[in-house]
Amino acid sequence: MLQPRLTKVEPLPDMQLMLYYETGEVKQFDVTPYAEGSWYGELKDAAYFRSVKLLPDGTGIEWSNGQDIAPHELYELSVAK
């Protein structure tokens, strides 16, 4: 299944992301399980976590050092708000 495009990503406290989709859906995603190891562990730094950016085409998100989460995981593993 193709996921709808993201229109906005908003970092929240406690490693949470609020995701806004072109369909009008708003979902909350918990990044905590991904923040392991030296590379993804950087996401534990609150300032760095808040630097998350939406990819230009709305297909995903990423941080400046290249960490990302698969678009299908963002959509399927998030909770509707």
C-alpha positions as CSV (number, residue, x, y, z in Angstrom):
1,M,0.0,0.0,0.0
2,L,1.3,3.4,-0.8
3,Q,1.1,5.9,2.0
4,P,-0.3,9.4,1.5
5,R,2.2,12.2,1.3
6,L,3.2,14.0,4.5
7,T,2.5,17.7,4.6
8,K,4.1,18.5,7.9
9,V,6.2,16.8,10.7
10,E,6.2,18.3,14.2
11,P,8.6,17.0,16.9
12,L,7.1,16.6,20.3
13,P,8.6,15.9,23.8
14,D,9.6,12.3,24.7
15,M,10.7,11.4,21.2
16,Q,7.3,11.7,19.6
17,L,6.5,13.0,16.2
18,M,3.1,14.4,15.0
19,L,2.6,13.6,11.4
20,Y,0.2,15.4,9.1
21,Y,-0.9,13.7,5.9
22,E,-2.4,15.1,2.7
23,T,-5.5,13.1,3.5
24,G,-6.1,15.2,6.6
25,E,-5.0,12.4,8.8
26,V,-2.9,13.3,11.9
27,K,-0.9,10.6,13.5
28,Q,1.5,10.4,16.4
29,F,4.7,8.2,16.0
30,D,6.9,7.1,18.8
31,V,10.6,7.2,17.8
32,T,11.9,5.7,21.1
33,P,12.3,2.1,19.8
34,Y,14.5,3.3,16.9
35,A,16.9,5.4,19.1
36,E,19.5,2.6,19.6
37,G,23.1,2.3,18.6
38,S,25.6,5.1,17.9
39,W,23.9,6.4,14.7
40,Y,20.2,6.3,15.6
41,G,21.2,7.0,19.2
42,E,21.8,10.6,18.2
43,L,18.0,11.0,18.2
44,K,18.1,10.9,22.0
45,D,19.6,14.4,22.0
46,A,16.5,16.6,22.3
47,A,17.9,19.5,20.2
48,Y,18.9,17.1,17.4
49,F,15.6,15.3,17.5
50,R,13.8,18.6,17.0
51,S,15.7,19.2,13.8
52,V,13.7,16.6,11.9
53,K,12.7,17.7,8.4
54,L,10.1,16.7,5.9
55,L,11.6,15.4,2.6
56,P,10.8,17.8,-0.2
57,D,8.4,15.4,-1.9
58,G,6.5,14.6,1.3
59,T,7.4,10.9,1.1
60,G,9.3,10.8,4.4
61,I,11.3,12.5,7.1
62,E,15.0,12.7,7.9
63,W,17.5,14.3,10.2
64,S,20.6,16.1,9.1
65,N,23.0,13.2,9.6
66,G,20.8,11.0,7.4
67,Q,18.7,9.1,9.9
68,D,15.3,8.3,8.6
69,I,12.3,6.0,9.2
70,A,10.6,4.1,6.4
71,P,7.4,5.9,5.2
72,H,5.4,2.7,5.6
73,E,6.5,2.4,9.2
74,L,5.7,6.0,10.0
75,Y,2.2,5.5,8.6
76,E,1.4,2.0,9.8
77,L,2.9,2.2,13.3
78,S,1.6,5.6,14.3
79,V,-1.6,6.3,16.3
80,A,-4.4,8.4,14.8
81,K,-5.1,11.6,16.7
